[in-house]
Amino acid sequence: MKVLRAVGMTIAIISLRLLMPQVWHGFEQTLLAFFGAMQTVLGNVSANGAHGTASVIMTPSFFPQGPSTP
C-alpha cells in the first residue's frame, strides 16, 4: 500500500510541475524561503547555545540605541 501512495505522490508532483509551472514555482520558492529561515533560526540558536540562551530575535541596526556614556 505504501508503494501505491509513493507512486501516486510521484505522479501528482510530476503533473503539478508540468501542467502548472507557475504554481510549482511558487511552491518551490516557498519551500526555499522556509528552509532558509529555518537555517537562520537554527544557526542563531546554535551560536547562542554556548551562552545558555536560545534567543533568535535579531535587532536591526537602524533601531535607536540607548544613550551612550563616555
Backbone torsions as a table, in degrees:
resi	resn	phi	psi	omega
1	MET	NA	-36.8	-179.8
2	LYS	-67.7	-29.9	178.1
3	VAL	-65.5	-41.2	179.2
4	LEU	-66.1	-36.5	176.3
5	ARG	-64.6	-40.9	179.2
6	ALA	-66.3	-40.8	178.3
7	VAL	-65.0	-42.6	178.0
8	GLY	-62.3	-41.7	178.7
9	MET	-65.6	-39.7	178.0
10	THR	-62.8	-44.9	178.3
11	ILE	-62.8	-41.0	179.4
12	ALA	-63.9	-42.3	-179.8
13	ILE	-66.0	-44.4	-179.6
14	ILE	-64.7	-43.5	-179.6
15	SER	-67.2	-37.6	177.2
16	LEU	-63.4	-42.3	-178.3
17	ARG	-68.4	-38.4	-176.9
18	LEU	-83.0	-37.9	-173.7
19	LEU	-88.1	-28.2	-177.7
20	MET	-133.3	76.8	-175.6
21	PRO	-65.0	-31.8	179.0
22	GLN	-67.7	-39.5	178.3
23	VAL	-66.3	-42.4	179.0
24	TRP	-62.7	-41.8	179.7
25	HIS	-63.4	-41.8	177.3
26	GLY	-63.4	-42.1	178.7
27	PHE	-64.3	-42.2	-179.5
28	GLU	-65.3	-42.4	179.3
29	GLN	-67.3	-35.4	176.9
30	THR	-64.6	-43.2	178.1
31	LEU	-64.1	-41.6	178.7
32	LEU	-63.8	-40.7	177.7
33	ALA	-65.5	-41.7	179.6
34	PHE	-62.4	-48.5	-178.0
35	PHE	-69.7	-31.4	174.4
36	GLY	-65.2	-41.9	177.5
37	ALA	-65.9	-40.4	179.2
38	MET	-65.9	-36.3	177.6
39	GLN	-64.7	-40.2	177.4
40	THR	-65.1	-45.9	-179.2
41	VAL	-62.7	-48.1	-178.7
42	LEU	-67.0	-33.2	176.4
43	GLY	-65.7	-40.4	178.3
44	ASN	-68.8	-38.2	179.6
45	VAL	-66.2	-42.7	-179.3
46	SER	-70.1	-33.2	178.0
47	ALA	-69.8	-35.8	-179.8
48	ASN	-89.0	-9.5	-177.7
49	GLY	-64.5	-28.7	-179.9
50	ALA	-69.6	-22.0	-178.7
51	HIS	-94.1	-1.1	178.9
52	GLY	86.6	7.8	177.7
53	THR	-119.6	157.4	179.0
54	ALA	-128.8	44.0	-178.9
55	SER	-78.0	129.6	178.2
56	VAL	-113.7	11.4	-179.8
57	ILE	-85.6	123.8	178.9
58	MET	-105.4	130.6	178.9
59	THR	-92.8	120.2	178.3
60	PRO	-65.4	153.1	-176.3
61	SER	-72.8	-14.9	-178.3
62	PHE	-85.1	-4.1	174.4
63	PHE	-70.4	139.1	-179.4
64	PRO	-66.6	138.8	177.7
65	GLN	-92.3	160.5	178.4
66	GLY	-66.8	172.1	-179.6
67	PRO	-64.2	137.8	-179.8
68	SER	-90.8	141.3	178.1
69	THR	-106.5	136.3	-177.3
70	PRO	-71.5	NA	NA
